[in-house]
Structure formats: structure tokens, C-alpha cells
Amino acid sequence: MNTKKLFYKSIIWQAIGFIWISILSFIWFGNWINSLSFSLVTIVISLFIYVVYEKVWDKFIKK
């Protein structure tokens, strides 16, 4: 999978994750500002970890 397609795929996946993380963290924090801040940080970190994971996965699968 090329990097551009992988990046778009990961953004869509992270958007879905942002929604459910926001809802769950709202239940935990009870505050939308804290919930959205936490969710944003989590999603940004997860986005880059996912891209690295996919690149490593492709290297092992192609061998």
C-alpha cells in the first residue's frame, strides 16, 4: 500500500476513533473540553503509530 493511501486510510480510521474516544472520555471526565483535548492528543499520537505499524507490517508480509 502506498504511503498516501495509507495516510488517508489512517485519517478515516482515526476520525472514527476520535468519536468513540470522545464519548468514552466524556463519561470518564464529565467535561467536553477535557474529553476533546484528551481525544485529540490520543488521535494524533495514534495516527503516527498506525502509519509506522503499517509500514513495518508491509515489510514483514513482503518477505
Buried (B, 14 or more C-beta within 10 A) or exposed (E): EEEEEBEEBBEEBBEEBBEEBBEEBBEEBEEEEEBBEBBEEBBEEBBEEBBEEBEEEEEEEEE
